[in-house]
Amino acid sequence: MPRAKLKRNADTIDLTGDSDDPNELRPTQNPQHMKTPRVSEGSTASTAAEDYLDDDDEAETDGFIQSQEALNQAFTNYVPYGTLRSKIVGVRYYTGYATIGEMVLLKREPHNPYDSNAIQVQNVHETQIGHIPRTVAAELAKYMDSQDLFIEGTVTGHKGEFDCPLDLRLYGTSDPLEQIRLKERMQSDRLPLEDYRQREKAEKQRNKELLAAQKKARSNKKIPKPTNPAEFAGNQAGGLEPDPTIEDIVDESERFNPRNVEQFVEKFGAAEEVLASMPMADQPRDLQSHLLPFQRQGLKWLLDKESPSVPATGSKDVVQLWKRDSKNQSLFTNVATHFTVREAPALASGGILADDMGLGKTVQIIALIIADRAMRSSISARTGPTLIISPLTVMSNWTGQMEHHMSKNKPLRVLVHHGPSRIKSAKDIQDVDVVVTTYGTVTTDHFGKSSKKGSSFGLSSIEWRRIVLDEGHEIRNPSSKKAAAVSALNAASRWVLTGTPIVNTLKDLYSIARFLQLSGGLDRYELFNQAIIRPVNQGDENASVILQLLMNSICLRRKKEMPFIDLKLPPLSEYVHRITFEPHEQERYDALAHEAEGTLDQYKTRRGTSGKGANATYQHLLEILLRLRQMCNHWKLCGQRLTNLMTAIETSGTVDLTPENRRTLQDLLQLSISAQEDCPVCLETLSQPVITACAHVFCSACIERVIETQHRCPMCRAELEGTEALVQPARELGEEAPMEEPVDESMSSKVEAMLHILKASHQKAGPKVVVFSQWTSFLDIVQYHLGLHGYQYTRLDGSMSVRARDVALRRFDEDEHCTILLASLAVCSVGLNLVAANTVVLSDSWWSPALEDQAVDRVHRLGQKRPTTVFRLVMEGSIEDRVIKIQQDKRKLMMLAFAEKAGKRMNSKAARLADVEKLLG
């Protein structure tokens, strides 16, 4: 066969050549396809999202798709076992090439006529380079087929006459029991286990130190006997001590600034002075509203990112992780995957606008549309329509904002694609500037019946000028149908608007990167995971730099507390107000804490040995943690219904769905929601969660598919005849079922402290207070005491209709005598304007701080005229004290992406178990 050597620099590899090596495999293609056309070196690999069509999911807009990529995501939590030094053979038959240090894709080829164990090696553009040697493939193929090992490949040397050096990094399960079995198999096959042995040694040392510490701690503790609670003097009206002033409350509290942990800022980020000095665009002539200076800077950045350019010759700049080769300026290398191309790579047009809530992301996008229209009109170039995709609840906001900000002389022509007013043909948008639709509509259009009938028209048939995803974290699950649907749309530019591009894990960012169509292999999950997710989670500093370089290149994030933003908002002061338990409360709390410690030890033992009963024990542990948190608010919230239900399930496997059991299952479901549990089927954060009669929690779409095919719970094999065995959350996501028992009239330390704050804030006329809590049952108790002390208040929670909510908000805004709003955190964290208040009381806290930040931002936002004070009520020495530390850790992952330092991260249940251990101290 003729040779076709690639003339490249000294660090690149010629992957052609002849060989008679028995390890080589002949290509399976016929002769005319033996030299397959090379994928354009500057192109971006296309997604296969359009292939994930499922008849059973036509009506589901929040369902999941099954794909190889979804399978690869299941390996995210795998841990390294060892590295196998190998090579690529058969390179003379294929046109693919790679450079030293480049990541490659490994694909099983079970139908290869020469070897059923064949494993292909492909570059990031999925062009085949060669094969793994036969002898190595014979050992690895069975592990890949059974999904016991996930293998990452990296080219480690120059190509020789017949082969190319390759390192194979072997990753396996992190489950303690399965690890032992896998290790034994790998030992018998003589596969490397150096990482496993190092981890095993470290784990033994940690367990030894932990046992010693627990033994010492228990020897110094005495478990108190519960006593009957005495009534507080404050039970009776007027029984409180002399009224404190708000200054007294502040003096007793600890200043707290959770959003600005300055010690974590690193040199790689966009410093505030850099953001402040960004160039400005001109005020668009047809925009009626006057842009603030930082918004004009944002407009200039948006315009520039729609026309990105590769680094100039001689430049050391890195653009979307591409840089020019230092030795050969005609070559471009991706610093994440080390993929090298001869021609200028394709760059993503667009990016992420991640400004804080309230900084005007909407008006900046409207200004972009107007400025781009004017620019193209000046050169007689036609501007295609912009597609804006948003949650249903804010869709009307876009049409209203465009009407509000636009010049009356030259308004944007807007069309809503939703419900009966859907686009029927391309003629409908011929003279339209903007189309507004929802994620649900896009998903049903893409996966619905119309897409299966060969319809020639659809949203994906249009070449949009740009696509804008509002609340872009909606697509953070890359296996979701909505993520696949929006990624399949065609557009010249793509934008994601979100204040939280990373909600839980770095996988959230991958889904956005795929939508933006980043090149260099980063639109492939296995490569994004290998280059960024896994090493960042393991504390690799180089990977952290790469992540920061990526975010600096595609993301603009300004925070409203930055001085140059100059929103002229009054100051925000946040305090942790610590409260001491009364003796009878402390006794109850300590008893629960000891029970939690014992349950944690029991769970770790069961999980590390036979695994039998581990899931039930973990659920019991979450239950006790819930009771500990509720105990911090009021002992009335701590019932025994959950314990009784778990006992019944352990006895009979399932429970009858009586009204009482249904309510208790809803409380148990709330435990998994609060703990941010993953669905056992799709291994993703719960989406539309439900709980079965056997007390297992799943995404509704996942468990419904299982029931249709198996009629059994995939966790315990209990019979599930149909979807009637599934229980929905009690109210809106995050709210527990209402209390059926009469409200307890007794006081608690936290309620008493809250009344002190309310009295202090009401000493001056005008101030209003919002009291947030995760538990509506606690709001019931607070409401009783507000009435007892003569306060006028209103309330907002998930049980109320939209009309009732509007009435409550109007009263809080307009009635000067209504000075307190009792608000459910789940309902009030988004979509509301509460600037009538200037004091916020956060009654309780949990893992993720995002909801709390958003709730506070409902009060401290544009329109607020007075200084805002926030009090976080924390019981001293309790689980709440430790939650503050965990929240700071959660923030660090988000801050890391914007050049702020953070430590190692873990994923899934292992991370939450580590958090539980921190909580129990």
Secondary structure in CASP SS format (residue, H / E / C, confidence):
PFRMAT SS
TARGET T0000
AUTHOR 0000-0000-0000
METHOD secondary structure of the structure
MODEL  1
M C 1.00
P C 1.00
R C 1.00
A C 1.00
K C 1.00
L C 1.00
K C 1.00
R C 1.00
N C 1.00
A C 1.00
D C 1.00
T E 1.00
I C 1.00
D C 1.00
L C 1.00
T C 1.00
G C 1.00
D C 1.00
S C 1.00
D C 1.00
D C 1.00
P C 1.00
N C 1.00
E C 1.00
L C 1.00
R C 1.00
P C 1.00
T C 1.00
Q C 1.00
N C 1.00
P H 1.00
Q H 1.00
H H 1.00
M C 1.00
K C 1.00
T C 1.00
P C 1.00
R C 1.00
V C 1.00
S C 1.00
E C 1.00
G C 1.00
S C 1.00
T C 1.00
A C 1.00
S C 1.00
T C 1.00
A C 1.00
A H 1.00
E H 1.00
D H 1.00
Y C 1.00
L C 1.00
D C 1.00
D H 1.00
D H 1.00
D H 1.00
E C 1.00
A C 1.00
E C 1.00
T C 1.00
D C 1.00
G C 1.00
F E 1.00
I C 1.00
Q C 1.00
S C 1.00
Q H 1.00
E H 1.00
A H 1.00
L H 1.00
N H 1.00
Q H 1.00
A C 1.00
F C 1.00
T C 1.00
N C 1.00
Y C 1.00
V E 1.00
P E 1.00
Y E 1.00
G E 1.00
T E 1.00
L E 1.00
R E 1.00
S E 1.00
K E 1.00
I E 1.00
V E 1.00
G C 1.00
V H 1.00
R H 1.00
Y H 1.00
Y C 1.00
T C 1.00
G C 1.00
Y C 1.00
A C 1.00
T E 1.00
I C 1.00
G C 1.00
E C 1.00
M E 1.00
V E 1.00
L E 1.00
L E 1.00
K E 1.00
R E 1.00
E C 1.00
P C 1.00
H C 1.00
N C 1.00
P C 1.00
Y C 1.00
D C 1.00
S C 1.00
N C 1.00
A C 1.00
I E 1.00
Q E 1.00
V E 1.00
Q E 1.00
N C 1.00
V C 1.00
H C 1.00
E C 1.00
T C 1.00
Q E 1.00
I E 1.00
G E 1.00
H E 1.00
I C 1.00
P C 1.00
R H 1.00
T H 1.00
V H 1.00
A H 1.00
A H 1.00
E H 1.00
L H 1.00
A H 1.00
K H 1.00
Y H 1.00
M H 1.00
D H 1.00
S C 1.00
Q C 1.00
D C 1.00
L E 1.00
F E 1.00
I E 1.00
E E 1.00
G E 1.00
T E 1.00
V E 1.00
T C 1.00
G C 1.00
H C 1.00
K C 1.00
G C 1.00
E C 1.00
F C 1.00
D E 1.00
C E 1.00
P E 1.00
L E 1.00
D E 1.00
L E 1.00
R E 1.00
L E 1.00
Y E 1.00
G E 1.00
T C 1.00
S C 1.00
D C 1.00
P H 1.00
L H 1.00
E H 1.00
Q H 1.00
I H 1.00
R H 1.00
L H 1.00
K H 1.00
E H 1.00
R H 1.00
M H 1.00
Q H 1.00
S H 1.00
D C 1.00
R C 1.00
L C 1.00
P C 1.00
L C 1.00
E H 1.00
D H 1.00
Y H 1.00
R H 1.00
Q H 1.00
R H 1.00
E H 1.00
K H 1.00
A H 1.00
E H 1.00
K H 1.00
Q H 1.00
R H 1.00
N H 1.00
K H 1.00
E H 1.00
L H 1.00
L H 1.00
A H 1.00
A H 1.00
Q H 1.00
K H 1.00
K H 1.00
A H 1.00
R H 1.00
S H 1.00
N C 1.00
K C 1.00
K C 1.00
I C 1.00
P C 1.00
K C 1.00
P C 1.00
T C 1.00
N C 1.00
P C 1.00
A C 1.00
E C 1.00
F C 1.00
A H 1.00
G H 1.00
N H 1.00
Q C 1.00
A C 1.00
G C 1.00
G C 1.00
L C 1.00
E C 1.00
P C 1.00
D C 1.00
P C 1.00
T C 1.00
I H 1.00
E H 1.00
D H 1.00
I H 1.00
V H 1.00
D H 1.00
E C 1.00
S C 1.00
E E 1.00
R E 1.00
F C 1.00
N C 1.00
P C 1.00
R C 1.00
N C 1.00
V C 1.00
E H 1.00
Q H 1.00
F H 1.00
V E 1.00
E C 1.00
K C 1.00
F C 1.00
G C 1.00
A C 1.00
A C 1.00
E H 1.00
E H 1.00
V H 1.00
L H 1.00
A H 1.00
S C 1.00
M C 1.00
P C 1.00
M C 1.00
A C 1.00
D C 1.00
Q C 1.00
P C 1.00
R C 1.00
D C 1.00
L E 1.00
Q C 1.00
S C 1.00
H C 1.00
L C 1.00
L C 1.00
P H 1.00
F H 1.00
Q H 1.00
R H 1.00
Q H 1.00
G H 1.00
L H 1.00
K H 1.00
W H 1.00
L H 1.00
L H 1.00
D H 1.00
K H 1.00
E C 1.00
S C 1.00
P C 1.00
S C 1.00
V C 1.00
P C 1.00
A C 1.00
T C 1.00
G C 1.00
S C 1.00
K C 1.00
D C 1.00
V C 1.00
V E 1.00
Q C 1.00
L C 1.00
W E 1.00
K E 1.00
R E 1.00
D C 1.00
S C 1.00
K C 1.00
N C 1.00
Q C 1.00
S C 1.00
L C 1.00
F E 1.00
T E 1.00
N E 1.00
V C 1.00
A C 1.00
T C 1.00
H C 1.00
F C 1.00
T E 1.00
V E 1.00
R C 1.00
E C 1.00
A C 1.00
P C 1.00
A C 1.00
L C 1.00
A C 1.00
S C 1.00
G E 1.00
G E 1.00
I E 1.00
L E 1.00
A C 1.00
D C 1.00
D C 1.00
M C 1.00
G C 1.00
L C 1.00
G C 1.00
K H 1.00
T H 1.00
V H 1.00
Q H 1.00
I H 1.00
I H 1.00
A H 1.00
L H 1.00
I H 1.00
I H 1.00
A H 1.00
D H 1.00
R H 1.00
A H 1.00
M H 1.00
R H 1.00
S H 1.00
S H 1.00
I C 1.00
S C 1.00
A C 1.00
R C 1.00
T C 1.00
G C 1.00
P C 1.00
T E 1.00
L E 1.00
I E 1.00
I E 1.00
S E 1.00
P C 1.00
L H 1.00
T H 1.00
V H 1.00
M H 1.00
S H 1.00
N H 1.00
W H 1.00
T H 1.00
G H 1.00
Q H 1.00
M H 1.00
E H 1.00
H H 1.00
H H 1.00
M E 1.00
S C 1.00
K C 1.00
N C 1.00
K C 1.00
P C 1.00
L C 1.00
R C 1.00
V E 1.00
L E 1.00
V E 1.00
H C 1.00
H E 1.00
G C 1.00
P C 1.00
S E 1.00
R C 1.00
I C 1.00
K C 1.00
S C 1.00
A H 1.00
K H 1.00
D H 1.00
I H 1.00
Q C 1.00
D C 1.00
V C 1.00
D C 1.00
V E 1.00
V E 1.00
V E 1.00
T E 1.00
T E 1.00
Y H 1.00
G H 1.00
T H 1.00
V H 1.00
T H 1.00
T H 1.00
D H 1.00
H H 1.00
F H 1.00
G C 1.00
K H 1.00
S H 1.00
S H 1.00
K H 1.00
K C 1.00
G C 1.00
S C 1.00
S C 1.00
F C 1.00
G C 1.00
L H 1.00
S H 1.00
S H 1.00
I C 1.00
E E 1.00
W E 1.00
R E 1.00
R E 1.00
I E 1.00
V E 1.00
L E 1.00
D E 1.00
E C 1.00
G H 1.00
H H 1.00
E H 1.00
I H 1.00
R C 1.00
N C 1.00
P C 1.00
S C 1.00
S E 1.00
K H 1.00
K H 1.00
A H 1.00
A H 1.00
A H 1.00
V H 1.00
S H 1.00
A C 1.00
L C 1.00
N E 1.00
A E 1.00
A E 1.00
S E 1.00
R E 1.00
W E 1.00
V E 1.00
L E 1.00
T C 1.00
G C 1.00
T C 1.00
P C 1.00
I C 1.00
V C 1.00
N C 1.00
T C 1.00
L C 1.00
K H 1.00
D H 1.00
L H 1.00
Y H 1.00
S H 1.00
I H 1.00
A H 1.00
R H 1.00
F H 1.00
L H 1.00
Q C 1.00
L C 1.00
S C 1.00
G C 1.00
G C 1.00
L C 1.00
D C 1.00
R C 1.00
Y H 1.00
E H 1.00
L H 1.00
F H 1.00
N H 1.00
Q H 1.00
A H 1.00
I H 1.00
I H 1.00
R H 1.00
P H 1.00
V H 1.00
N H 1.00
Q C 1.00
G C 1.00
D C 1.00
E H 1.00
N H 1.00
A H 1.00
S H 1.00
V H 1.00
I H 1.00
L H 1.00
Q H 1.00
L H 1.00
L H 1.00
M H 1.00
N H 1.00
S H 1.00
I H 1.00
C E 1.00
L E 1.00
R C 1.00
R C 1.00
K C 1.00
K C 1.00
E C 1.00
M C 1.00
P H 1.00
F H 1.00
I H 1.00
D C 1.00
L C 1.00
K C 1.00
L C 1.00
P C 1.00
P C 1.00
L E 1.00
S E 1.00
E E 1.00
Y E 1.00
V E 1.00
H E 1.00
R E 1.00
I E 1.00
T C 1.00
F C 1.00
E C 1.00
P H 1.00
H H 1.00
E H 1.00
Q H 1.00
E H 1.00
R H 1.00
Y H 1.00
D H 1.00
A H 1.00
L H 1.00
A H 1.00
H H 1.00
E H 1.00
A H 1.00
E H 1.00
G H 1.00
T H 1.00
L H 1.00
D H 1.00
Q H 1.00
Y H 1.00
K H 1.00
T H 1.00
R H 1.00
R H 1.00
G H 1.00
T C 1.00
S C 1.00
G C 1.00
K C 1.00
G C 1.00
A H 1.00
N H 1.00
A H 1.00
T H 1.00
Y H 1.00
Q H 1.00
H H 1.00
L H 1.00
L H 1.00
E H 1.00
I H 1.00
L H 1.00
L H 1.00
R H 1.00
L H 1.00
R H 1.00
Q H 1.00
M H 1.00
C H 1.00
N H 1.00
H C 1.00
W H 1.00
K H 1.00
L H 1.00
C C 1.00
G C 1.00
Q C 1.00
R H 1.00
L H 1.00
T H 1.00
N H 1.00
L H 1.00
M H 1.00
T H 1.00
A H 1.00
I H 1.00
E H 1.00
T H 1.00
S H 1.00
G C 1.00
T C 1.00
V C 1.00
D C 1.00
L C 1.00
T C 1.00
P H 1.00
E H 1.00
N H 1.00
R H 1.00
R H 1.00
T H 1.00
L H 1.00
Q H 1.00
D H 1.00
L H 1.00
L H 1.00
Q H 1.00
L H 1.00
S H 1.00
I H 1.00
S H 1.00
A C 1.00
Q C 1.00
E C 1.00
D E 1.00
C C 1.00
P C 1.00
V C 1.00
C C 1.00
L C 1.00
E C 1.00
T E 1.00
L C 1.00
S C 1.00
Q C 1.00
P E 1.00
V E 1.00
I E 1.00
T E 1.00
A C 1.00
C C 1.00
A C 1.00
H C 1.00
V E 1.00
F E 1.00
C E 1.00
S H 1.00
A H 1.00
C H 1.00
I H 1.00
E H 1.00
R H 1.00
V H 1.00
I H 1.00
E H 1.00
T H 1.00
Q H 1.00
H C 1.00
R E 1.00
C C 1.00
P C 1.00
M C 1.00
C C 1.00
R C 1.00
A C 1.00
E E 1.00
L C 1.00
E C 1.00
G C 1.00
T H 1.00
E H 1.00
A H 1.00
L E 1.00
V E 1.00
Q C 1.00
P C 1.00
A C 1.00
R C 1.00
E C 1.00
L C 1.00
G C 1.00
E C 1.00
E C 1.00
A C 1.00
P C 1.00
M C 1.00
E C 1.00
E C 1.00
P C 1.00
V C 1.00
D C 1.00
E C 1.00
S C 1.00
M C 1.00
S C 1.00
S H 1.00
K H 1.00
V H 1.00
E H 1.00
A H 1.00
M H 1.00
L H 1.00
H H 1.00
I H 1.00
L H 1.00
K H 1.00
A H 1.00
S H 1.00
H C 1.00
Q C 1.00
K C 1.00
A C 1.00
G C 1.00
P C 1.00
K C 1.00
V E 1.00
V E 1.00
V E 1.00
F E 1.00
S E 1.00
Q C 1.00
W C 1.00
T H 1.00
S H 1.00
F H 1.00
L H 1.00
D H 1.00
I H 1.00
V H 1.00
Q H 1.00
Y H 1.00
H H 1.00
L H 1.00
G H 1.00
L H 1.00
H C 1.00
G C 1.00
Y C 1.00
Q C 1.00
Y E 1.00
T E 1.00
R E 1.00
L E 1.00
D C 1.00
G C 1.00
S C 1.00
M C 1.00
S C 1.00
V H 1.00
R H 1.00
A H 1.00
R H 1.00
D H 1.00
V H 1.00
A H 1.00
L H 1.00
R H 1.00
R H 1.00
F H 1.00
D H 1.00
E H 1.00
D C 1.00
E C 1.00
H C 1.00
C C 1.00
T C 1.00
I E 1.00
L E 1.00
L E 1.00
A E 1.00
S E 1.00
L H 1.00
A H 1.00
V H 1.00
C H 1.00
S C 1.00
V C 1.00
G C 1.00
L C 1.00
N C 1.00
L C 1.00
V C 1.00
A C 1.00
A C 1.00
N C 1.00
T E 1.00
V E 1.00
V E 1.00
L E 1.00
S C 1.00
D C 1.00
S C 1.00
W C 1.00
W C 1.00
S C 1.00
P C 1.00
A H 1.00
L H 1.00
E H 1.00
D H 1.00
Q H 1.00
A H 1.00
V H 1.00
D H 1.00
R C 1.00
V C 1.00
H C 1.00
R C 1.00
L C 1.00
G C 1.00
Q C 1.00
K C 1.00
R C 1.00
P C 1.00
T E 1.00
T E 1.00
V E 1.00
F E 1.00
R E 1.00
L E 1.00
V E 1.00
M E 1.00
E C 1.00
G C 1.00
S C 1.00
I H 1.00
E H 1.00
D H 1.00
R H 1.00
V H 1.00
I H 1.00
K H 1.00
I H 1.00
Q H 1.00
Q H 1.00
D H 1.00
K H 1.00
R H 1.00
K H 1.00
L H 1.00
M H 1.00
M H 1.00
L H 1.00
A H 1.00
F C 1.00
A C 1.00
E E 1.00
K C 1.00
A C 1.00
G C 1.00
K C 1.00
R C 1.00
M C 1.00
N C 1.00
S H 1.00
K H 1.00
A H 1.00
A H 1.00
R H 1.00
L H 1.00
A H 1.00
D H 1.00
V H 1.00
E H 1.00
K H 1.00
L H 1.00
L C 1.00
G C 1.00
END
